[in-house]
């Protein structure tokens, strides 16, 4: 389910995800970068642009370069997260409570979600797995 974008240098471990809340609001499927250095996961702005009825808030965050910023986030109190293969077939599904996703340009799977799983990355083989 983890694949690598070999066009980036170094290659980026990535995946596809679908998030649905308890009220059946579903974000469009989007790609994410696996980033074990990110404290929290992020959703791309394009995934929330046309999804109505989401719960938004503001978070104060510190960027990788130390700058403090205020960013919008979407909060999903009861979420079903489907991890997909590249053909959008569900490989793993998990429930999360109080999922807070910063809204940024690219999807990121951070430690808030990664720490709930075993994540195996095989950089030389350009493949990975999330269990």
Order of alpha helices (4+ residues) and beta strands (2+ residues): beta-beta-beta-beta-alpha-beta-beta-beta-beta-alpha-beta-beta
